[in-house]
Amino acid sequence: MTAKGTLAGLPTWVKWVGVIVVALIVFKLVMAVLTTVIGLLFNILLFAAIVAAVVFLARKFLSSSSGSSSDRW
């Protein structure tokens, strides 16, 4: 059976409702995947920024606390 034959016996409003429901389900699934991926990337970038800030501050305070400049990198 073809799709045309399957849908031929249905009323027009059922076809429209079916298309809209399927489109909403697909759109919702795509948005859920995109939201998850973007949220994960944001958390990774936030973690990297926090680690970089901690390393920067640690080096700054350690270099200022050392007495001689020959010990610095």
Backbone torsions as a table, in degrees:
resi	resn	phi	psi	omega
1	MET	NA	142.7	177.1
2	THR	-92.8	165.5	179.0
3	ALA	-65.5	-32.9	179.8
4	LYS	-66.0	-39.8	179.0
5	GLY	-70.2	-34.7	179.6
6	THR	-68.3	-41.9	-177.0
7	LEU	-85.2	-8.3	-174.6
8	ALA	-66.1	-34.9	-176.8
9	GLY	-83.4	-6.9	-177.3
10	LEU	-87.5	149.0	174.8
11	PRO	-66.6	158.2	-176.9
12	THR	-62.3	-40.1	-178.0
13	TRP	-65.3	-31.2	178.0
14	VAL	-68.0	-39.2	177.8
15	LYS	-62.6	-45.2	-179.1
16	TRP	-66.1	-42.3	178.5
17	VAL	-64.1	-43.4	178.8
18	GLY	-60.8	-44.3	179.2
19	VAL	-63.7	-42.7	-179.3
20	ILE	-66.8	-42.7	-179.8
21	VAL	-64.7	-44.6	178.6
22	VAL	-63.2	-42.2	179.3
23	ALA	-63.3	-41.8	178.7
24	LEU	-65.1	-40.3	179.0
25	ILE	-64.8	-45.8	179.6
26	VAL	-64.0	-43.7	179.5
27	PHE	-62.2	-41.1	179.8
28	LYS	-64.8	-41.3	178.8
29	LEU	-65.2	-42.7	179.0
30	VAL	-63.8	-42.5	179.7
31	MET	-66.2	-36.3	178.5
32	ALA	-65.1	-42.0	178.7
33	VAL	-65.8	-45.2	179.7
34	LEU	-63.5	-41.3	178.5
35	THR	-62.2	-41.6	179.0
36	THR	-64.6	-45.4	-178.7
37	VAL	-65.7	-46.0	-179.1
38	ILE	-65.9	-40.0	176.9
39	GLY	-63.3	-40.4	177.8
40	LEU	-65.0	-43.8	178.0
41	LEU	-63.1	-39.6	178.3
42	PHE	-63.1	-43.0	179.2
43	ASN	-65.0	-37.6	177.9
44	ILE	-65.4	-44.4	178.9
45	LEU	-65.3	-39.6	177.7
46	LEU	-63.6	-43.1	177.4
47	PHE	-61.4	-44.2	179.9
48	ALA	-63.8	-38.9	179.0
49	ALA	-66.6	-40.0	179.1
50	ILE	-66.6	-42.8	178.3
51	VAL	-63.6	-41.9	178.8
52	ALA	-63.4	-39.9	179.1
53	ALA	-66.8	-39.7	178.7
54	VAL	-66.0	-42.8	178.5
55	VAL	-64.3	-42.0	179.3
56	PHE	-62.0	-46.7	-179.5
57	LEU	-66.8	-38.4	179.1
58	ALA	-64.3	-43.6	178.4
59	ARG	-66.3	-38.1	-179.2
60	LYS	-65.1	-46.8	-179.0
61	PHE	-71.5	-35.2	179.0
62	LEU	-70.2	-36.8	179.9
63	SER	-73.2	-31.8	179.6
64	SER	-77.7	-24.5	-179.0
65	SER	-83.6	-20.6	-179.8
66	SER	-75.2	141.9	-172.9
67	GLY	-77.6	-42.8	-175.5
68	SER	-102.4	149.5	-179.0
69	SER	-81.9	-11.5	179.2
70	SER	-75.5	-17.1	179.8
71	ASP	-81.7	-13.7	-177.3
72	ARG	-74.7	157.3	179.6
73	TRP	-81.2	NA	NA
